[in-house]
């Protein structure tokens, strides 16, 4: 059964939450399991909790959009997909800044100094 496949993972995630109830990624992973079990309604409160704890968790916005869409909540799905896009754009911009900072350091390191 599907429950048999995910049972150990669910128990581990619930144990992690018992130790640290602010572990947003554990709520996200429980929601992913719920969605894998074709239970979008169960995933919604888990995803909302993950986002309360970590609003920038882009994957949670994406998963919440999928759940809302499956539940026929198209306005909410659209809102979450927009938020997901904003978060992904922010992540991409941060990655570009980090890359440019790294490249700038590398260029300065290997460039000969002029008198």
Chimera marker file (.cmm) of the C-alpha trace (Angstrom):
<marker_set name="trace">
<marker id="1" x="0.000" y="0.000" z="0.000" r="1" g="1" b="0" radius="0.5"/>
<marker id="2" x="1.005" y="3.630" z="-0.430" r="1" g="1" b="0" radius="0.5"/>
<marker id="3" x="0.793" y="4.199" z="3.338" r="1" g="1" b="0" radius="0.5"/>
<marker id="4" x="3.333" y="1.398" z="3.787" r="1" g="1" b="0" radius="0.5"/>
<marker id="5" x="5.682" y="3.178" z="1.381" r="1" g="1" b="0" radius="0.5"/>
<marker id="6" x="5.510" y="6.526" z="3.208" r="1" g="1" b="0" radius="0.5"/>
<marker id="7" x="4.899" y="5.356" z="6.783" r="1" g="1" b="0" radius="0.5"/>
<marker id="8" x="8.534" y="5.452" z="7.937" r="1" g="1" b="0" radius="0.5"/>
<marker id="9" x="9.120" y="8.853" z="6.330" r="1" g="1" b="0" radius="0.5"/>
<marker id="10" x="5.984" y="10.275" z="7.945" r="1" g="1" b="0" radius="0.5"/>
<marker id="11" x="7.022" y="8.961" z="11.348" r="1" g="1" b="0" radius="0.5"/>
<marker id="12" x="10.522" y="10.432" z="10.987" r="1" g="1" b="0" radius="0.5"/>
<marker id="13" x="9.141" y="13.810" z="9.937" r="1" g="1" b="0" radius="0.5"/>
<marker id="14" x="6.670" y="13.854" z="12.825" r="1" g="1" b="0" radius="0.5"/>
<marker id="15" x="9.499" y="12.983" z="15.208" r="1" g="1" b="0" radius="0.5"/>
<marker id="16" x="11.556" y="15.845" z="13.772" r="1" g="1" b="0" radius="0.5"/>
<marker id="17" x="8.611" y="18.201" z="14.341" r="1" g="1" b="0" radius="0.5"/>
<marker id="18" x="8.209" y="16.972" z="17.902" r="1" g="1" b="0" radius="0.5"/>
<marker id="19" x="11.851" y="17.921" z="18.476" r="1" g="1" b="0" radius="0.5"/>
<marker id="20" x="11.627" y="21.205" z="16.550" r="1" g="1" b="0" radius="0.5"/>
<marker id="21" x="8.088" y="22.425" z="15.812" r="1" g="1" b="0" radius="0.5"/>
<marker id="22" x="9.540" y="25.342" z="13.798" r="1" g="1" b="0" radius="0.5"/>
<marker id="23" x="11.136" y="23.039" z="11.176" r="1" g="1" b="0" radius="0.5"/>
<marker id="24" x="9.314" y="24.380" z="8.096" r="1" g="1" b="0" radius="0.5"/>
<marker id="25" x="10.866" y="21.876" z="5.695" r="1" g="1" b="0" radius="0.5"/>
<marker id="26" x="9.371" y="18.967" z="7.668" r="1" g="1" b="0" radius="0.5"/>
<marker id="27" x="5.872" y="20.400" z="7.159" r="1" g="1" b="0" radius="0.5"/>
<marker id="28" x="6.706" y="20.815" z="3.481" r="1" g="1" b="0" radius="0.5"/>
<marker id="29" x="7.834" y="17.201" z="3.176" r="1" g="1" b="0" radius="0.5"/>
<marker id="30" x="4.702" y="15.924" z="4.950" r="1" g="1" b="0" radius="0.5"/>
<marker id="31" x="2.675" y="17.945" z="2.434" r="1" g="1" b="0" radius="0.5"/>
<marker id="32" x="4.632" y="16.434" z="-0.463" r="1" g="1" b="0" radius="0.5"/>
<marker id="33" x="3.791" y="12.976" z="0.880" r="1" g="1" b="0" radius="0.5"/>
<marker id="34" x="0.105" y="13.928" z="1.222" r="1" g="1" b="0" radius="0.5"/>
<marker id="35" x="0.108" y="15.107" z="-2.389" r="1" g="1" b="0" radius="0.5"/>
<marker id="36" x="1.868" y="11.917" z="-3.486" r="1" g="1" b="0" radius="0.5"/>
<marker id="37" x="-0.958" y="10.037" z="-1.787" r="1" g="1" b="0" radius="0.5"/>
<marker id="38" x="-3.416" y="12.144" z="-3.833" r="1" g="1" b="0" radius="0.5"/>
<marker id="39" x="-4.612" y="14.036" z="-0.782" r="1" g="1" b="0" radius="0.5"/>
<marker id="40" x="-4.310" y="17.751" z="-1.613" r="1" g="1" b="0" radius="0.5"/>
<marker id="41" x="-6.780" y="18.734" z="1.115" r="1" g="1" b="0" radius="0.5"/>
<marker id="42" x="-4.457" y="17.283" z="3.785" r="1" g="1" b="0" radius="0.5"/>
<marker id="43" x="-1.454" y="19.068" z="2.259" r="1" g="1" b="0" radius="0.5"/>
<marker id="44" x="-2.944" y="22.588" z="2.467" r="1" g="1" b="0" radius="0.5"/>
<marker id="45" x="-2.664" y="23.179" z="6.249" r="1" g="1" b="0" radius="0.5"/>
<marker id="46" x="0.814" y="21.635" z="6.247" r="1" g="1" b="0" radius="0.5"/>
<marker id="47" x="1.960" y="23.989" z="3.502" r="1" g="1" b="0" radius="0.5"/>
<marker id="48" x="0.365" y="26.984" z="5.188" r="1" g="1" b="0" radius="0.5"/>
<marker id="49" x="2.213" y="26.123" z="8.398" r="1" g="1" b="0" radius="0.5"/>
<marker id="50" x="5.509" y="25.799" z="6.498" r="1" g="1" b="0" radius="0.5"/>
<marker id="51" x="4.937" y="29.234" z="4.971" r="1" g="1" b="0" radius="0.5"/>
<marker id="52" x="4.082" y="30.832" z="8.310" r="1" g="1" b="0" radius="0.5"/>
<marker id="53" x="7.412" y="29.565" z="9.599" r="1" g="1" b="0" radius="0.5"/>
<marker id="54" x="9.394" y="30.351" z="6.437" r="1" g="1" b="0" radius="0.5"/>
<marker id="55" x="7.550" y="32.675" z="4.014" r="1" g="1" b="0" radius="0.5"/>
<marker id="56" x="10.337" y="32.503" z="1.417" r="1" g="1" b="0" radius="0.5"/>
<marker id="57" x="10.023" y="28.713" z="1.008" r="1" g="1" b="0" radius="0.5"/>
<marker id="58" x="9.305" y="28.852" z="-2.725" r="1" g="1" b="0" radius="0.5"/>
<marker id="59" x="8.599" y="25.123" z="-3.084" r="1" g="1" b="0" radius="0.5"/>
<marker id="60" x="5.816" y="25.435" z="-0.511" r="1" g="1" b="0" radius="0.5"/>
<marker id="61" x="4.185" y="28.198" z="-2.590" r="1" g="1" b="0" radius="0.5"/>
<marker id="62" x="4.425" y="25.985" z="-5.683" r="1" g="1" b="0" radius="0.5"/>
<marker id="63" x="2.995" y="22.947" z="-3.883" r="1" g="1" b="0" radius="0.5"/>
<marker id="64" x="0.196" y="25.056" z="-2.391" r="1" g="1" b="0" radius="0.5"/>
<marker id="65" x="-0.680" y="26.320" z="-5.879" r="1" g="1" b="0" radius="0.5"/>
<marker id="66" x="-0.905" y="22.702" z="-7.076" r="1" g="1" b="0" radius="0.5"/>
<marker id="67" x="-3.114" y="21.725" z="-4.135" r="1" g="1" b="0" radius="0.5"/>
<marker id="68" x="-5.439" y="24.687" z="-4.639" r="1" g="1" b="0" radius="0.5"/>
<marker id="69" x="-5.700" y="23.904" z="-8.340" r="1" g="1" b="0" radius="0.5"/>
<marker id="70" x="-6.639" y="20.268" z="-7.602" r="1" g="1" b="0" radius="0.5"/>
<marker id="71" x="-9.248" y="21.512" z="-5.125" r="1" g="1" b="0" radius="0.5"/>
<marker id="72" x="-10.725" y="23.866" z="-7.738" r="1" g="1" b="0" radius="0.5"/>
<marker id="73" x="-9.570" y="26.981" z="-5.891" r="1" g="1" b="0" radius="0.5"/>
<marker id="74" x="-8.228" y="28.734" z="-8.986" r="1" g="1" b="0" radius="0.5"/>
<marker id="75" x="-7.910" y="32.256" z="-7.552" r="1" g="1" b="0" radius="0.5"/>
<marker id="76" x="-5.831" y="30.994" z="-4.622" r="1" g="1" b="0" radius="0.5"/>
<marker id="77" x="-3.803" y="28.779" z="-6.975" r="1" g="1" b="0" radius="0.5"/>
<marker id="78" x="-2.998" y="31.771" z="-9.161" r="1" g="1" b="0" radius="0.5"/>
<marker id="79" x="-2.010" y="33.857" z="-6.128" r="1" g="1" b="0" radius="0.5"/>
<marker id="80" x="0.361" y="31.170" z="-4.853" r="1" g="1" b="0" radius="0.5"/>
<marker id="81" x="1.876" y="30.647" z="-8.312" r="1" g="1" b="0" radius="0.5"/>
<marker id="82" x="2.534" y="34.395" z="-8.514" r="1" g="1" b="0" radius="0.5"/>
<marker id="83" x="4.226" y="34.286" z="-5.100" r="1" g="1" b="0" radius="0.5"/>
<marker id="84" x="6.256" y="31.246" z="-6.203" r="1" g="1" b="0" radius="0.5"/>
<marker id="85" x="7.425" y="33.169" z="-9.293" r="1" g="1" b="0" radius="0.5"/>
<marker id="86" x="8.438" y="36.165" z="-7.169" r="1" g="1" b="0" radius="0.5"/>
<marker id="87" x="10.371" y="33.937" z="-4.752" r="1" g="1" b="0" radius="0.5"/>
<marker id="88" x="12.127" y="32.116" z="-7.603" r="1" g="1" b="0" radius="0.5"/>
<marker id="89" x="13.076" y="35.449" z="-9.214" r="1" g="1" b="0" radius="0.5"/>
<marker id="90" x="14.473" y="36.645" z="-5.870" r="1" g="1" b="0" radius="0.5"/>
<marker id="91" x="16.464" y="33.399" z="-5.529" r="1" g="1" b="0" radius="0.5"/>
<marker id="92" x="17.810" y="33.759" z="-9.079" r="1" g="1" b="0" radius="0.5"/>
<marker id="93" x="18.836" y="37.369" z="-8.450" r="1" g="1" b="0" radius="0.5"/>
<marker id="94" x="20.639" y="36.352" z="-5.253" r="1" g="1" b="0" radius="0.5"/>
<marker id="95" x="22.436" y="33.560" z="-7.125" r="1" g="1" b="0" radius="0.5"/>
<marker id="96" x="23.529" y="35.997" z="-9.846" r="1" g="1" b="0" radius="0.5"/>
<marker id="97" x="24.827" y="38.434" z="-7.212" r="1" g="1" b="0" radius="0.5"/>
<marker id="98" x="26.765" y="35.628" z="-5.511" r="1" g="1" b="0" radius="0.5"/>
<marker id="99" x="28.218" y="34.488" z="-8.837" r="1" g="1" b="0" radius="0.5"/>
<marker id="100" x="29.244" y="38.018" z="-9.815" r="1" g="1" b="0" radius="0.5"/>
<marker id="101" x="30.796" y="38.563" z="-6.394" r="1" g="1" b="0" radius="0.5"/>
<marker id="102" x="32.736" y="35.282" z="-6.773" r="1" g="1" b="0" radius="0.5"/>
<marker id="103" x="33.810" y="36.103" z="-10.329" r="1" g="1" b="0" radius="0.5"/>
<marker id="104" x="34.836" y="39.601" z="-9.279" r="1" g="1" b="0" radius="0.5"/>
<marker id="105" x="37.008" y="38.135" z="-6.554" r="1" g="1" b="0" radius="0.5"/>
<marker id="106" x="38.510" y="35.609" z="-8.990" r="1" g="1" b="0" radius="0.5"/>
<marker id="107" x="39.242" y="38.268" z="-11.595" r="1" g="1" b="0" radius="0.5"/>
<marker id="108" x="40.916" y="40.512" z="-9.022" r="1" g="1" b="0" radius="0.5"/>
<marker id="109" x="42.926" y="37.535" z="-7.722" r="1" g="1" b="0" radius="0.5"/>
<marker id="110" x="44.328" y="36.503" z="-11.117" r="1" g="1" b="0" radius="0.5"/>
<marker id="111" x="44.663" y="39.944" z="-12.719" r="1" g="1" b="0" radius="0.5"/>
<marker id="112" x="48.158" y="41.384" z="-12.669" r="1" g="1" b="0" radius="0.5"/>
<marker id="113" x="48.468" y="44.660" z="-10.866" r="1" g="1" b="0" radius="0.5"/>
<marker id="114" x="49.455" y="47.579" z="-13.016" r="1" g="1" b="0" radius="0.5"/>
<marker id="115" x="52.041" y="50.060" z="-11.714" r="1" g="1" b="0" radius="0.5"/>
<link id1="1" id2="2" r="1" g="1" b="0" radius="0.2"/>
<link id1="2" id2="3" r="1" g="1" b="0" radius="0.2"/>
<link id1="3" id2="4" r="1" g="1" b="0" radius="0.2"/>
<link id1="4" id2="5" r="1" g="1" b="0" radius="0.2"/>
<link id1="5" id2="6" r="1" g="1" b="0" radius="0.2"/>
<link id1="6" id2="7" r="1" g="1" b="0" radius="0.2"/>
<link id1="7" id2="8" r="1" g="1" b="0" radius="0.2"/>
<link id1="8" id2="9" r="1" g="1" b="0" radius="0.2"/>
<link id1="9" id2="10" r="1" g="1" b="0" radius="0.2"/>
<link id1="10" id2="11" r="1" g="1" b="0" radius="0.2"/>
<link id1="11" id2="12" r="1" g="1" b="0" radius="0.2"/>
<link id1="12" id2="13" r="1" g="1" b="0" radius="0.2"/>
<link id1="13" id2="14" r="1" g="1" b="0" radius="0.2"/>
<link id1="14" id2="15" r="1" g="1" b="0" radius="0.2"/>
<link id1="15" id2="16" r="1" g="1" b="0" radius="0.2"/>
<link id1="16" id2="17" r="1" g="1" b="0" radius="0.2"/>
<link id1="17" id2="18" r="1" g="1" b="0" radius="0.2"/>
<link id1="18" id2="19" r="1" g="1" b="0" radius="0.2"/>
<link id1="19" id2="20" r="1" g="1" b="0" radius="0.2"/>
<link id1="20" id2="21" r="1" g="1" b="0" radius="0.2"/>
<link id1="21" id2="22" r="1" g="1" b="0" radius="0.2"/>
<link id1="22" id2="23" r="1" g="1" b="0" radius="0.2"/>
<link id1="23" id2="24" r="1" g="1" b="0" radius="0.2"/>
<link id1="24" id2="25" r="1" g="1" b="0" radius="0.2"/>
<link id1="25" id2="26" r="1" g="1" b="0" radius="0.2"/>
<link id1="26" id2="27" r="1" g="1" b="0" radius="0.2"/>
<link id1="27" id2="28" r="1" g="1" b="0" radius="0.2"/>
<link id1="28" id2="29" r="1" g="1" b="0" radius="0.2"/>
<link id1="29" id2="30" r="1" g="1" b="0" radius="0.2"/>
<link id1="30" id2="31" r="1" g="1" b="0" radius="0.2"/>
<link id1="31" id2="32" r="1" g="1" b="0" radius="0.2"/>
<link id1="32" id2="33" r="1" g="1" b="0" radius="0.2"/>
<link id1="33" id2="34" r="1" g="1" b="0" radius="0.2"/>
<link id1="34" id2="35" r="1" g="1" b="0" radius="0.2"/>
<link id1="35" id2="36" r="1" g="1" b="0" radius="0.2"/>
<link id1="36" id2="37" r="1" g="1" b="0" radius="0.2"/>
<link id1="37" id2="38" r="1" g="1" b="0" radius="0.2"/>
<link id1="38" id2="39" r="1" g="1" b="0" radius="0.2"/>
<link id1="39" id2="40" r="1" g="1" b="0" radius="0.2"/>
<link id1="40" id2="41" r="1" g="1" b="0" radius="0.2"/>
<link id1="41" id2="42" r="1" g="1" b="0" radius="0.2"/>
<link id1="42" id2="43" r="1" g="1" b="0" radius="0.2"/>
<link id1="43" id2="44" r="1" g="1" b="0" radius="0.2"/>
<link id1="44" id2="45" r="1" g="1" b="0" radius="0.2"/>
<link id1="45" id2="46" r="1" g="1" b="0" radius="0.2"/>
<link id1="46" id2="47" r="1" g="1" b="0" radius="0.2"/>
<link id1="47" id2="48" r="1" g="1" b="0" radius="0.2"/>
<link id1="48" id2="49" r="1" g="1" b="0" radius="0.2"/>
<link id1="49" id2="50" r="1" g="1" b="0" radius="0.2"/>
<link id1="50" id2="51" r="1" g="1" b="0" radius="0.2"/>
<link id1="51" id2="52" r="1" g="1" b="0" radius="0.2"/>
<link id1="52" id2="53" r="1" g="1" b="0" radius="0.2"/>
<link id1="53" id2="54" r="1" g="1" b="0" radius="0.2"/>
<link id1="54" id2="55" r="1" g="1" b="0" radius="0.2"/>
<link id1="55" id2="56" r="1" g="1" b="0" radius="0.2"/>
<link id1="56" id2="57" r="1" g="1" b="0" radius="0.2"/>
<link id1="57" id2="58" r="1" g="1" b="0" radius="0.2"/>
<link id1="58" id2="59" r="1" g="1" b="0" radius="0.2"/>
<link id1="59" id2="60" r="1" g="1" b="0" radius="0.2"/>
<link id1="60" id2="61" r="1" g="1" b="0" radius="0.2"/>
<link id1="61" id2="62" r="1" g="1" b="0" radius="0.2"/>
<link id1="62" id2="63" r="1" g="1" b="0" radius="0.2"/>
<link id1="63" id2="64" r="1" g="1" b="0" radius="0.2"/>
<link id1="64" id2="65" r="1" g="1" b="0" radius="0.2"/>
<link id1="65" id2="66" r="1" g="1" b="0" radius="0.2"/>
<link id1="66" id2="67" r="1" g="1" b="0" radius="0.2"/>
<link id1="67" id2="68" r="1" g="1" b="0" radius="0.2"/>
<link id1="68" id2="69" r="1" g="1" b="0" radius="0.2"/>
<link id1="69" id2="70" r="1" g="1" b="0" radius="0.2"/>
<link id1="70" id2="71" r="1" g="1" b="0" radius="0.2"/>
<link id1="71" id2="72" r="1" g="1" b="0" radius="0.2"/>
<link id1="72" id2="73" r="1" g="1" b="0" radius="0.2"/>
<link id1="73" id2="74" r="1" g="1" b="0" radius="0.2"/>
<link id1="74" id2="75" r="1" g="1" b="0" radius="0.2"/>
<link id1="75" id2="76" r="1" g="1" b="0" radius="0.2"/>
<link id1="76" id2="77" r="1" g="1" b="0" radius="0.2"/>
<link id1="77" id2="78" r="1" g="1" b="0" radius="0.2"/>
<link id1="78" id2="79" r="1" g="1" b="0" radius="0.2"/>
<link id1="79" id2="80" r="1" g="1" b="0" radius="0.2"/>
<link id1="80" id2="81" r="1" g="1" b="0" radius="0.2"/>
<link id1="81" id2="82" r="1" g="1" b="0" radius="0.2"/>
<link id1="82" id2="83" r="1" g="1" b="0" radius="0.2"/>
<link id1="83" id2="84" r="1" g="1" b="0" radius="0.2"/>
<link id1="84" id2="85" r="1" g="1" b="0" radius="0.2"/>
<link id1="85" id2="86" r="1" g="1" b="0" radius="0.2"/>
<link id1="86" id2="87" r="1" g="1" b="0" radius="0.2"/>
<link id1="87" id2="88" r="1" g="1" b="0" radius="0.2"/>
<link id1="88" id2="89" r="1" g="1" b="0" radius="0.2"/>
<link id1="89" id2="90" r="1" g="1" b="0" radius="0.2"/>
<link id1="90" id2="91" r="1" g="1" b="0" radius="0.2"/>
<link id1="91" id2="92" r="1" g="1" b="0" radius="0.2"/>
<link id1="92" id2="93" r="1" g="1" b="0" radius="0.2"/>
<link id1="93" id2="94" r="1" g="1" b="0" radius="0.2"/>
<link id1="94" id2="95" r="1" g="1" b="0" radius="0.2"/>
<link id1="95" id2="96" r="1" g="1" b="0" radius="0.2"/>
<link id1="96" id2="97" r="1" g="1" b="0" radius="0.2"/>
<link id1="97" id2="98" r="1" g="1" b="0" radius="0.2"/>
<link id1="98" id2="99" r="1" g="1" b="0" radius="0.2"/>
<link id1="99" id2="100" r="1" g="1" b="0" radius="0.2"/>
<link id1="100" id2="101" r="1" g="1" b="0" radius="0.2"/>
<link id1="101" id2="102" r="1" g="1" b="0" radius="0.2"/>
<link id1="102" id2="103" r="1" g="1" b="0" radius="0.2"/>
<link id1="103" id2="104" r="1" g="1" b="0" radius="0.2"/>
<link id1="104" id2="105" r="1" g="1" b="0" radius="0.2"/>
<link id1="105" id2="106" r="1" g="1" b="0" radius="0.2"/>
<link id1="106" id2="107" r="1" g="1" b="0" radius="0.2"/>
<link id1="107" id2="108" r="1" g="1" b="0" radius="0.2"/>
<link id1="108" id2="109" r="1" g="1" b="0" radius="0.2"/>
<link id1="109" id2="110" r="1" g="1" b="0" radius="0.2"/>
<link id1="110" id2="111" r="1" g="1" b="0" radius="0.2"/>
<link id1="111" id2="112" r="1" g="1" b="0" radius="0.2"/>
<link id1="112" id2="113" r="1" g="1" b="0" radius="0.2"/>
<link id1="113" id2="114" r="1" g="1" b="0" radius="0.2"/>
<link id1="114" id2="115" r="1" g="1" b="0" radius="0.2"/>
</marker_set>
